[in-house]
Amino acid sequence: MNAIISYTGFVETSKGCCGTGMVEYGITCKGLGTCADRASYVFWDAVHPTDKMYKIVADEALNSIVTNLF
């Protein structure tokens, strides 16, 4: 887990930013509190990654495609 934190800057890797971060997802987050700094979380809710995590995944996928094509 420390490698993930040092590489990405995430602080919370095991729960989401919305509500308790353990069971809420999508519409069930409506009206619940959220974390102060979503960029430090891997997950927005219990199942969906944050925009920062989606960017990391997309960048890695594009790098892999470019590397394999050229």
Contacts in CASP RR format, 6 or more apart in sequence:
PFRMAT RR
TARGET T0000
AUTHOR 0000-0000-0000
METHOD contacts of the structure
MODEL  1
MNAIISYTGFVETSKGCCGTGMVEYGITCKGLGTCADRASYVFWDAVHPT
DKMYKIVADEALNSIVTNLF
1 13 0 8 1.000
4 10 0 8 1.000
4 13 0 8 1.000
4 42 0 8 1.000
5 11 0 8 1.000
5 13 0 8 1.000
8 52 0 8 1.000
8 53 0 8 1.000
8 56 0 8 1.000
9 40 0 8 1.000
10 40 0 8 1.000
10 41 0 8 1.000
10 42 0 8 1.000
10 52 0 8 1.000
10 53 0 8 1.000
11 40 0 8 1.000
11 41 0 8 1.000
12 35 0 8 1.000
12 40 0 8 1.000
12 41 0 8 1.000
12 42 0 8 1.000
13 42 0 8 1.000
15 21 0 8 1.000
15 22 0 8 1.000
15 41 0 8 1.000
15 43 0 8 1.000
15 46 0 8 1.000
16 22 0 8 1.000
16 35 0 8 1.000
16 41 0 8 1.000
16 42 0 8 1.000
16 43 0 8 1.000
16 44 0 8 1.000
16 45 0 8 1.000
16 46 0 8 1.000
17 34 0 8 1.000
17 35 0 8 1.000
17 38 0 8 1.000
17 41 0 8 1.000
17 43 0 8 1.000
17 44 0 8 1.000
17 45 0 8 1.000
17 50 0 8 1.000
18 24 0 8 1.000
18 25 0 8 1.000
18 26 0 8 1.000
18 29 0 8 1.000
18 32 0 8 1.000
18 33 0 8 1.000
18 34 0 8 1.000
18 35 0 8 1.000
18 44 0 8 1.000
18 45 0 8 1.000
18 46 0 8 1.000
19 29 0 8 1.000
19 32 0 8 1.000
19 33 0 8 1.000
19 34 0 8 1.000
19 45 0 8 1.000
21 43 0 8 1.000
21 45 0 8 1.000
21 46 0 8 1.000
22 46 0 8 1.000
23 46 0 8 1.000
24 32 0 8 1.000
24 45 0 8 1.000
24 46 0 8 1.000
25 45 0 8 1.000
25 46 0 8 1.000
25 47 0 8 1.000
25 48 0 8 1.000
26 45 0 8 1.000
26 48 0 8 1.000
28 45 0 8 1.000
29 45 0 8 1.000
35 41 0 8 1.000
38 44 0 8 1.000
38 50 0 8 1.000
38 51 0 8 1.000
38 52 0 8 1.000
39 50 0 8 1.000
39 52 0 8 1.000
41 50 0 8 1.000
42 49 0 8 1.000
42 50 0 8 1.000
42 53 0 8 1.000
43 49 0 8 1.000
43 50 0 8 1.000
43 53 0 8 1.000
44 50 0 8 1.000
44 51 0 8 1.000
49 57 0 8 1.000
END
